[in-house]
Amino acid sequence: MASLSSSWIDSNDQQLWRGLRDGNESAFTAIFDRYHRTLYNYGSKLSTDSALIEDAVQEVFIDIWRMRATLLEDITSIKFYLYRSLRRRMHRMQGKYQIGENIDEITDEEGTPTTSTEETVRIEQESRELLTRRIQELLAHLPKRQVEALTLYYYDDFGINEIAQIMDVNEKSVRNFIHRALTSLRQNRNWLIGSLLIFWLLLIM
């Protein structure tokens, strides 16, 4: 694939999309580099199967390159287009994969002596990881669609109408997903303190 020029790195979505439709490989590479990680992170809200997510993301990008000449002429958000495509792709692929939980292995190894600064950094990191695990544990009790709607709204900055299109539901359902999720989270005062912590949670996921 052709090397990515700086002009494409600074291009907006409309410019990149036109370049893609014209068959410019650098424009396609810029789209991939800009949205691949974000798209994978969204996929992780829909499934815990990393192989399914990675394959689905790759197929979405393969499809937009293969079908570039027939893509819509103008779009306002490549991210919106990719999210919607990934959700549909993963839905079609679900039956081909064994869906399971990802379990992190925890090792207890004796480390080398550390300085006070290193120790402070390590403690802060472990505290953050502990809080993250507790929050994820709380989210695990919420329906997946509620978590997905929260993520799309607070983290990905999509509007209610866009989320409805991505999730293939009506706007009232999206509002209900978000309202019920926030209500459930706020009721658990042991783990979450107010909406600011909820917002912080969405930023780190």
Backbone as CSV, one residue per row, in Angstrom:
resi,resn,N_x,N_y,N_z,CA_x,CA_y,CA_z,C_x,C_y,C_z
1,MET,0.838,-1.179,0.000,0.000,0.000,0.000,0.885,1.245,0.000
2,ALA,0.418,2.272,-0.686,1.230,3.474,-0.815,1.446,4.119,0.527
3,SER,2.588,4.834,0.653,2.876,5.502,1.914,1.881,6.628,2.125
4,LEU,1.649,6.944,3.402,0.651,7.942,3.750,1.267,9.330,3.748
5,SER,0.749,10.218,2.923,1.279,11.570,2.863,0.661,12.408,3.968
6,SER,1.392,13.465,4.365,0.915,14.323,5.440,-0.384,15.023,5.067
7,SER,-0.611,15.241,3.770,-1.829,15.932,3.345,-3.071,15.142,3.721
8,TRP,-2.991,13.826,3.652,-4.139,13.000,4.010,-4.308,12.905,5.515
9,ILE,-3.233,12.950,6.263,-3.315,12.890,7.725,-4.150,14.049,8.252
10,ASP,-4.028,15.218,7.641,-4.729,16.419,8.094,-6.085,16.613,7.427
11,SER,-6.486,15.677,6.585,-7.737,15.832,5.834,-8.948,15.552,6.724
12,ASN,-10.075,16.199,6.387,-11.306,15.921,7.120,-12.012,14.712,6.509
13,ASP,-13.115,14.314,7.114,-13.813,13.109,6.664,-14.271,13.201,5.214
14,GLN,-14.789,14.349,4.827,-15.299,14.488,3.464,-14.174,14.342,2.433
15,GLN,-13.016,14.915,2.724,-11.875,14.801,1.815,-11.375,13.360,1.736
16,LEU,-11.295,12.710,2.885,-10.843,11.310,2.904,-11.818,10.421,2.155
17,TRP,-13.101,10.679,2.326,-14.110,9.851,1.670,-14.052,10.007,0.157
18,ARG,-13.869,11.239,-0.301,-13.740,11.456,-1.739,-12.493,10.755,-2.272
19,GLY,-11.403,10.839,-1.511,-10.185,10.151,-1.930,-10.376,8.653,-2.001
20,LEU,-11.081,8.099,-1.014,-11.372,6.661,-1.010,-12.177,6.272,-2.236
21,ARG,-13.241,7.022,-2.533,-14.089,6.704,-3.676,-13.331,6.819,-5.001
22,ASP,-12.297,7.662,-5.010,-11.480,7.821,-6.214,-10.388,6.754,-6.307
23,GLY,-10.322,5.868,-5.301,-9.338,4.781,-5.333,-7.967,5.161,-4.822
24,ASN,-7.877,6.228,-4.035,-6.582,6.655,-3.510,-6.223,5.812,-2.283
25,GLU,-5.154,5.041,-2.374,-4.769,4.138,-1.285,-4.325,4.897,-0.038
26,SER,-3.711,6.053,-0.226,-3.287,6.837,0.928,-4.480,7.344,1.724
27,ALA,-5.543,7.710,1.036,-6.761,8.145,1.724,-7.353,6.988,2.519
28,PHE,-7.356,5.797,1.912,-7.858,4.616,2.611,-7.010,4.311,3.842
29,THR,-5.695,4.399,3.697,-4.787,4.149,4.819,-5.026,5.145,5.944
30,ALA,-5.283,6.405,5.586,-5.547,7.429,6.598,-6.828,7.117,7.364
31,ILE,-7.838,6.650,6.651,-9.094,6.255,7.303,-8.850,5.090,8.250
32,PHE,-8.096,4.103,7.783,-7.796,2.934,8.617,-7.043,3.341,9.875
33,ASP,-6.003,4.142,9.703,-5.188,4.559,10.845,-5.990,5.401,11.833
34,ARG,-6.897,6.205,11.330,-7.656,7.111,12.190,-8.736,6.382,12.989
35,TYR,-9.329,5.331,12.396,-10.521,4.744,13.010,-10.398,3.273,13.424
36,HIS,-9.301,2.614,13.082,-9.205,1.188,13.378,-9.317,0.905,14.872
37,ARG,-8.536,1.607,15.686,-8.542,1.341,17.130,-9.896,1.693,17.758
38,THR,-10.445,2.825,17.353,-11.742,3.242,17.877,-12.823,2.233,17.514
39,LEU,-12.761,1.721,16.285,-13.757,0.754,15.829,-13.630,-0.550,16.607
40,TYR,-12.404,-0.960,16.872,-12.193,-2.183,17.659,-12.734,-1.998,19.078
41,ASN,-12.496,-0.837,19.668,-12.996,-0.571,21.017,-14.518,-0.636,21.067
42,TYR,-15.166,-0.121,20.026,-16.632,-0.217,19.971,-17.061,-1.676,19.854
43,GLY,-16.368,-2.445,19.035,-16.693,-3.858,18.890,-16.589,-4.612,20.199
44,SER,-15.652,-4.191,21.063,-15.476,-4.869,22.347,-16.656,-4.643,23.275
45,LYS,-17.507,-3.645,22.977,-18.726,-3.448,23.751,-19.838,-4.383,23.282
46,LEU,-19.669,-4.940,22.098,-20.688,-5.816,21.530,-20.378,-7.287,21.750
47,SER,-19.112,-7.617,21.962,-18.706,-9.011,22.128,-17.405,-9.076,22.911
48,THR,-17.201,-10.196,23.614,-15.932,-10.418,24.318,-14.979,-11.273,23.492
49,ASP,-15.403,-11.676,22.298,-14.572,-12.527,21.436,-13.654,-11.651,20.593
50,SER,-12.386,-11.589,20.972,-11.442,-10.715,20.273,-11.236,-11.126,18.827
51,ALA,-11.290,-12.431,18.543,-11.113,-12.899,17.161,-12.263,-12.430,16.280
52,LEU,-13.477,-12.523,16.807,-14.646,-12.059,16.057,-14.536,-10.565,15.784
53,ILE,-14.171,-9.805,16.808,-14.082,-8.352,16.656,-13.049,-7.982,15.599
54,GLU,-11.859,-8.562,15.715,-10.783,-8.226,14.777,-11.155,-8.609,13.352
55,ASP,-11.740,-9.786,13.173,-12.150,-10.215,11.832,-13.226,-9.294,11.267
56,ALA,-14.177,-8.916,12.113,-15.257,-8.044,11.653,-14.723,-6.672,11.266
57,VAL,-13.821,-6.135,12.066,-13.226,-4.827,11.751,-12.479,-4.899,10.428
58,GLN,-11.671,-5.938,10.261,-10.913,-6.095,9.021,-11.851,-6.201,7.815
59,GLU,-12.930,-6.947,7.974,-13.858,-7.121,6.854,-14.569,-5.826,6.499
60,VAL,-14.858,-5.011,7.507,-15.480,-3.712,7.227,-14.554,-2.866,6.359
61,PHE,-13.273,-2.832,6.707,-12.326,-2.034,5.920,-12.092,-2.650,4.537
62,ILE,-12.048,-3.962,4.483,-11.896,-4.623,3.180,-13.068,-4.277,2.272
63,ASP,-14.270,-4.287,2.859,-15.472,-4.005,2.076,-15.499,-2.579,1.548
64,ILE,-15.100,-1.613,2.391,-15.184,-0.237,1.891,-14.145,0.009,0.795
65,TRP,-13.037,-0.725,0.823,-12.067,-0.590,-0.269,-12.554,-1.307,-1.514
66,ARG,-13.079,-2.503,-1.326,-13.548,-3.296,-2.460,-14.736,-2.639,-3.145
67,MET,-15.604,-2.001,-2.358,-16.832,-1.420,-2.901,-16.744,0.101,-2.995
68,ARG,-15.522,0.637,-3.011,-15.330,2.084,-2.937,-16.072,2.857,-4.025
69,ALA,-16.142,2.295,-5.215,-16.776,3.015,-6.329,-18.288,3.115,-6.169
70,THR,-18.883,2.250,-5.342,-20.339,2.247,-5.180,-20.772,2.846,-3.839
71,LEU,-19.831,3.368,-3.064,-20.177,3.969,-1.783,-20.968,5.256,-1.990
72,LEU,-21.713,5.656,-0.942,-22.429,6.916,-0.996,-21.458,8.038,-1.359
73,GLU,-21.937,8.972,-2.153,-21.033,10.024,-2.642,-20.566,10.939,-1.519
74,ASP,-21.475,11.313,-0.635,-21.119,12.227,0.439,-21.623,11.692,1.772
75,ILE,-20.776,11.752,2.790,-21.187,11.408,4.147,-20.651,12.480,5.094
76,THR,-21.316,12.653,6.214,-20.876,13.667,7.168,-19.909,13.099,8.202
77,SER,-19.963,11.778,8.439,-19.121,11.161,9.460,-18.715,9.755,9.052
78,ILE,-17.425,9.566,8.791,-16.919,8.223,8.492,-17.085,7.323,9.708
79,LYS,-16.870,7.881,10.880,-16.994,7.106,12.115,-18.391,6.520,12.253
80,PHE,-19.413,7.310,11.976,-20.792,6.832,12.037,-21.003,5.696,11.044
81,TYR,-20.514,5.867,9.828,-20.655,4.835,8.793,-19.983,3.534,9.234
82,LEU,-18.771,3.636,9.779,-18.019,2.452,10.188,-18.680,1.743,11.372
83,TYR,-19.164,2.509,12.346,-19.823,1.909,13.512,-21.052,1.113,13.078
84,ARG,-21.841,1.726,12.221,-23.055,1.053,11.762,-22.710,-0.207,10.975
85,SER,-21.697,-0.119,10.131,-21.272,-1.281,9.341,-20.740,-2.391,10.234
86,LEU,-19.946,-2.028,11.254,-19.378,-3.040,12.141,-20.463,-3.758,12.922
87,ARG,-21.429,-3.031,13.420,-22.489,-3.664,14.204,-23.239,-4.686,13.372
88,ARG,-23.555,-4.333,12.140,-24.260,-5.255,11.258,-23.387,-6.458,10.890
89,ARG,-22.115,-6.189,10.652,-21.186,-7.260,10.313,-21.062,-8.248,11.463
90,MET,-20.904,-7.752,12.684,-20.751,-8.630,13.842,-22.016,-9.433,14.095
91,HIS,-23.152,-8.826,13.861,-24.418,-9.552,14.029,-24.495,-10.740,13.078
92,ARG,-24.032,-10.540,11.839,-24.053,-11.636,10.859,-23.024,-12.715,11.191
93,MET,-21.931,-12.319,11.830,-20.840,-13.256,12.085,-20.975,-14.011,13.408
94,GLN,-21.913,-13.614,14.270,-22.013,-14.186,15.607,-22.037,-15.709,15.610
95,GLY,-22.813,-16.299,14.705,-22.971,-17.752,14.702,-21.717,-18.517,14.339
96,LYS,-20.728,-17.857,13.751,-19.516,-18.542,13.308,-18.469,-18.656,14.415
97,TYR,-18.720,-17.979,15.533,-17.703,-17.919,16.578,-18.237,-18.426,17.905
98,GLN,-17.327,-18.961,18.681,-17.648,-19.359,20.049,-17.457,-18.141,20.929
99,ILE,-18.546,-17.625,21.473,-18.447,-16.429,22.284,-18.127,-16.808,23.719
100,GLY,-17.079,-16.219,24.289,-16.702,-16.544,25.659,-16.096,-15.346,26.348
101,GLU,-15.948,-15.455,27.635,-15.368,-14.367,28.414,-13.851,-14.385,28.276
102,ASN,-13.255,-13.215,28.225,-11.808,-13.103,28.250,-11.354,-13.042,29.693
103,ILE,-10.521,-13.970,30.101,-10.066,-14.024,31.477,-8.614,-13.608,31.540
104,ASP,-8.324,-12.588,32.318,-6.952,-12.123,32.479,-6.239,-12.982,33.507
105,GLU,-5.056,-13.449,33.149,-4.267,-14.223,34.091,-3.557,-13.273,35.043
106,ILE,-3.630,-13.622,36.333,-2.983,-12.806,37.353,-1.795,-13.573,37.909
107,THR,-0.630,-12.987,37.806,0.575,-13.646,38.307,1.080,-12.923,39.523
108,ASP,1.698,-13.664,40.415,2.251,-13.085,41.636,3.738,-13.354,41.630
109,GLU,4.485,-12.433,41.040,5.915,-12.632,40.893,6.661,-11.676,41.801
110,GLU,7.769,-12.152,42.319,8.590,-11.313,43.182,9.417,-10.390,42.306
111,GLY,9.200,-9.090,42.460,9.886,-8.142,41.594,11.164,-7.640,42.221
112,THR,11.869,-6.846,41.456,13.111,-6.253,41.942,12.789,-5.034,42.779
113,PRO,13.692,-4.623,43.675,13.446,-3.445,44.506,13.188,-2.224,43.634
114,THR,12.281,-1.366,44.079,11.938,-0.183,43.302,12.182,1.061,44.130
115,THR,12.335,2.184,43.446,12.499,3.459,44.130,11.135,3.927,44.619
116,SER,11.129,4.954,45.457,9.869,5.458,45.990,8.969,5.983,44.870
117,THR,9.590,6.617,43.858,8.799,7.135,42.737,8.165,5.994,41.962
118,GLU,8.944,4.963,41.688,8.420,3.803,40.980,7.318,3.134,41.790
119,GLU,7.506,3.081,43.105,6.510,2.469,43.978,5.207,3.260,43.947
120,THR,5.316,4.576,43.946,4.130,5.423,43.895,3.363,5.210,42.589
121,VAL,4.107,5.171,41.484,3.492,4.945,40.175,2.801,3.591,40.146
122,ARG,3.474,2.578,40.717,2.901,1.232,40.722,1.615,1.184,41.542
123,ILE,1.610,1.834,42.704,0.426,1.847,43.559,-0.731,2.556,42.863
124,GLU,-0.423,3.692,42.218,-1.460,4.424,41.502,-2.044,3.586,40.370
125,GLN,-1.164,2.885,39.666,-1.624,2.050,38.568,-2.499,0.911,39.075
126,GLU,-2.065,0.277,40.169,-2.843,-0.833,40.728,-4.190,-0.341,41.246
127,SER,-4.213,0.846,41.841,-5.471,1.413,42.336,-6.427,1.692,41.183
128,ARG,-5.860,2.236,40.113,-6.686,2.518,38.924,-7.239,1.232,38.334
129,GLU,-6.389,0.207,38.260,-6.825,-1.073,37.709,-7.898,-1.711,38.584
130,LEU,-7.758,-1.567,39.907,-8.753,-2.126,40.815,-10.102,-1.441,40.627
131,LEU,-10.070,-0.100,40.557,-11.314,0.633,40.350,-11.939,0.285,39.006
132,THR,-11.090,0.168,37.981,-11.597,-0.190,36.655,-12.270,-1.550,36.674
133,ARG,-11.649,-2.527,37.357,-12.236,-3.865,37.443,-13.575,-3.840,38.162
134,ARG,-13.651,-3.051,39.232,-14.899,-2.968,39.981,-16.013,-2.338,39.150
135,ILE,-15.656,-1.294,38.400,-16.646,-0.639,37.547,-17.096,-1.574,36.424
136,GLN,-16.138,-2.283,35.831,-16.481,-3.224,34.772,-17.365,-4.344,35.307
137,GLU,-17.114,-4.719,36.547,-17.935,-5.748,37.182,-19.366,-5.256,37.345
138,LEU,-19.503,-3.988,37.702,-20.830,-3.396,37.824,-21.516,-3.321,36.468
139,LEU,-20.783,-2.884,35.446,-21.353,-2.791,34.098,-21.772,-4.151,33.561
140,ALA,-21.068,-5.195,33.998,-21.368,-6.538,33.510,-22.777,-6.973,33.887
141,HIS,-23.359,-6.314,34.907,-24.709,-6.659,35.323,-25.770,-5.888,34.548
142,LEU,-25.326,-4.941,33.727,-26.264,-4.200,32.901,-26.478,-4.922,31.575
143,PRO,-27.647,-4.812,30.988,-27.858,-5.370,29.643,-26.882,-4.751,28.648
144,LYS,-26.429,-5.539,27.689,-25.423,-5.080,26.741,-25.875,-3.849,25.969
145,ARG,-27.159,-3.782,25.647,-27.631,-2.648,24.861,-27.575,-1.346,25.658
146,GLN,-27.762,-1.444,26.963,-27.646,-0.247,27.792,-26.200,0.244,27.819
147,VAL,-25.265,-0.676,27.961,-23.848,-0.315,27.962,-23.457,0.273,26.603
148,GLU,-23.947,-0.334,25.538,-23.616,0.153,24.195,-24.148,1.566,23.988
149,ALA,-25.392,1.814,24.395,-25.987,3.142,24.223,-25.227,4.189,25.037
150,LEU,-24.842,3.844,26.276,-24.056,4.756,27.100,-22.734,5.107,26.423
151,THR,-22.058,4.099,25.912,-20.762,4.305,25.281,-20.886,5.198,24.050
152,LEU,-21.849,4.909,23.198,-22.035,5.698,21.982,-22.382,7.150,22.305
153,TYR,-23.143,7.361,23.366,-23.594,8.713,23.693,-22.516,9.535,24.395
154,TYR,-21.898,8.964,25.448,-20.961,9.733,26.252,-19.528,9.689,25.730
155,TYR,-19.109,8.537,25.242,-17.718,8.390,24.823,-17.517,8.748,23.356
156,ASP,-18.431,8.283,22.496,-18.255,8.494,21.056,-18.975,9.732,20.535
157,ASP,-19.732,10.409,21.409,-20.360,11.690,21.059,-21.375,11.602,19.926
158,PHE,-22.038,10.469,19.797,-23.104,10.363,18.810,-24.402,10.908,19.411
159,GLY,-25.250,11.477,18.548,-26.549,11.945,18.989,-27.542,10.799,19.100
160,ILE,-28.696,11.075,19.712,-29.712,10.040,19.903,-30.149,9.451,18.559
161,ASN,-30.338,10.319,17.569,-30.781,9.852,16.251,-29.733,8.935,15.609
162,GLU,-28.463,9.314,15.723,-27.390,8.492,15.147,-27.279,7.152,15.858
163,ILE,-27.396,7.164,17.191,-27.325,5.919,17.950,-28.472,4.997,17.553
164,ALA,-29.650,5.581,17.360,-30.806,4.782,16.940,-30.529,4.090,15.604
165,GLN,-29.882,4.798,14.694,-29.562,4.199,13.395,-28.491,3.122,13.520
166,ILE,-27.482,3.374,14.352,-26.427,2.383,14.542,-26.976,1.110,15.164
167,MET,-27.847,1.261,16.173,-28.362,0.110,16.907,-29.614,-0.487,16.286
168,ASP,-30.116,0.150,15.224,-31.336,-0.322,14.548,-32.537,-0.368,15.487
169,VAL,-32.714,0.700,16.257,-33.881,0.838,17.126,-34.399,2.268,16.969
170,ASN,-35.545,2.562,17.609,-36.051,3.928,17.526,-35.423,4.799,18.610
171,GLU,-35.626,6.113,18.490,-34.987,7.050,19.416,-35.497,6.879,20.843
172,LYS,-36.756,6.530,21.001,-37.302,6.321,22.332,-36.585,5.176,23.042
173,SER,-36.262,4.128,22.302,-35.551,2.992,22.893,-34.159,3.407,23.353
174,VAL,-33.486,4.229,22.550,-32.147,4.701,22.932,-32.213,5.486,24.226
175,ARG,-33.181,6.393,24.336,-33.326,7.182,25.564,-33.612,6.283,26.763
176,ASN,-34.414,5.260,26.537,-34.721,4.328,27.620,-33.475,3.561,28.054
177,PHE,-32.666,3.108,27.079,-31.430,2.385,27.402,-30.537,3.242,28.302
178,ILE,-30.337,4.500,27.900,-29.447,5.392,28.642,-30.017,5.703,30.029
179,HIS,-31.304,6.012,30.077,-31.944,6.352,31.356,-31.864,5.180,32.337
180,ARG,-32.191,3.986,31.872,-32.186,2.824,32.764,-30.774,2.485,33.227
181,ALA,-29.800,2.624,32.330,-28.420,2.320,32.710,-27.925,3.293,33.768
182,LEU,-28.155,4.581,33.554,-27.711,5.579,34.521,-28.427,5.415,35.856
183,THR,-29.708,5.064,35.808,-30.458,4.838,37.042,-29.856,3.680,37.831
184,SER,-29.518,2.599,37.132,-28.928,1.438,37.802,-27.570,1.769,38.402
185,LEU,-26.764,2.508,37.661,-25.434,2.858,38.145,-25.501,3.785,39.352
186,ARG,-26.399,4.742,39.298,-26.494,5.704,40.397,-27.036,5.082,41.676
187,GLN,-27.745,3.982,41.541,-28.292,3.324,42.720,-27.217,2.593,43.520
188,ASN,-26.096,2.324,42.868,-25.022,1.623,43.563,-24.021,2.639,44.102
189,ARG,-24.240,3.106,45.306,-23.393,4.144,45.886,-22.061,3.604,46.390
190,ASN,-21.941,2.294,46.507,-20.688,1.737,47.010,-19.567,1.844,45.988
191,TRP,-19.911,1.755,44.714,-18.891,1.745,43.672,-18.826,3.037,42.885
192,LEU,-19.962,3.698,42.731,-19.982,4.909,41.910,-20.503,6.079,42.718
193,ILE,-19.871,7.205,42.586,-20.298,8.403,43.308,-20.679,9.456,42.282
194,GLY,-21.954,9.466,41.950,-22.458,10.503,41.074,-22.119,10.320,39.611
195,SER,-22.630,11.206,38.805,-22.493,11.111,37.360,-21.084,11.400,36.864
196,LEU,-20.261,12.139,37.633,-18.898,12.430,37.203,-18.081,11.161,37.110
197,LEU,-18.267,10.252,38.059,-17.535,9.001,38.020,-18.028,8.131,36.866
198,ILE,-19.312,8.191,36.579,-19.845,7.462,35.449,-19.194,7.965,34.146
199,PHE,-19.085,9.298,34.045,-18.459,9.867,32.842,-17.005,9.467,32.750
200,TRP,-16.295,9.473,33.861,-14.889,9.045,33.881,-14.771,7.602,33.434
201,LEU,-15.689,6.780,33.881,-15.706,5.371,33.487,-15.769,5.227,31.981
202,LEU,-16.641,5.974,31.343,-16.799,5.873,29.901,-15.555,6.344,29.168
203,LEU,-14.815,7.262,29.752,-13.601,7.757,29.111,-12.485,6.731,29.131
204,ILE,-12.397,5.904,30.163,-11.267,4.987,30.289,-11.530,3.658,29.609
205,MET,-12.749,3.389,29.170,-13.064,2.084,28.583,-12.588,2.014,27.142
